[in-house]
Amino acid sequence: MPVRVVLADDQQLIRTALRMVIADIEDVEVVGEAADGEEAVTRTEELRPDVVVMDIRMPGVDGIEATRRITAAAGESRIVVLTTFDDDDYVYGALRAGASGFLVKDMALDDIIGAIRVVAAGDALIAPSVTRRLIQDFTSARSAEPPRPGRDLTAITDREREVLTLVGSGLSNAEIAERLFISVATAKTYLTRLLSKLDARDRVQLVIIAYEAGLVSARR
């Protein structure tokens, strides 16, 4: 079955370009479009797509609030935020709202299609360099706020804590394997265990948990 996608963006040009590219791809299809966050929520409820490609800055209900509503409904649809990272202060908010990753609008269209496939398969799309950037931005934004209690990590082993720290620092599975002198398959096993034990949706949430538990910081 093809990956079913809803495109949510207030720019008709963006939606049209993506739809035209996807039309020539057998394993991905656009099943609906939305011009704002409210419509994105409604279309997701109606169509139950595998992936929603969600812009952040839209009139009325923005992409963050729409993401929060969609993920709170506990459906199967996963969210990929579509934004311009260098100029957007809301990326972390979108990830915290439940997005499984984000795309940059000036990415090659083929890369965007690949990202949709990755998220539809249950993974999160977040590059190591972007992970570190998010941590730095989040630290700056939260520096004046009182600290929040971190997730209870008593259920994880010391080794799993090591892996969580490395995930939070932006390392890929291959880099974690190299750092801990284990196989990539073993690194993936640890990641799966962490997702289960910490009730995390994906790798993005593990990054957030690692930061809020004090395992990583912007200086790391």
Phi, psi and omega in degrees: 000137179291156174288124183266127189235140168249131179260119180243106181200138180281353177265112180302325182298318179297313181297318181295317180298315180294317180299319181295320179292315183294332181301334182264008183248129186286327189262008176222137177218143176274122181254352180186164179225157177216143182259357177202175184295321180299316179292326178297318178296314181297314181294325178293319178297321183285316191260339181049060180288165174285321183223138170248121175271110194246120171287156178269308186272099179224153181293152180071238177286120182277178184293329179294311180295321178296319177298315180300316181293317182293314181289330178293336180285354176059033175275187182269351183291134178250151188248132170242120180282137178250114187206176171253102193301316185297336184251357189253120181273001189253007183299312181299320179300322179293318178295319178295329179287350176122004178294147180265008178154188178208158178242151175262136187298336180267012174294155172297143182299325178298323179291324178295317178298317178299321179295321178299318179297318181299312182291322178298330180281357176103003180263175177248146181256099178207111183287149180307316181296324179289322177304312181296322179295319179298317179299317180296314180296320181294320179299315181296317183290329185262001187299330182268356182268152173294147182295144176264149176295136179279172178292143177292119183253014184294339183278348183261153181279169178299321180293319178295326176296320176301313181297318179299319178299318180290322175299315180296334178277357175096013181280144175281172178300319180296320179292323177296316179300316180294318182294322185261004180058047176232171178281161177297322178299320179293321177299319178296323179297315178299319180298318179298318179297318180296317178302319181288310184294326183261006178052046181262143182288321184195188183299325179302315180293328176296322176300315180297315180298317180299318180294310185290339176275358179082013181281335179224161176211175181295340181277348186288000000 
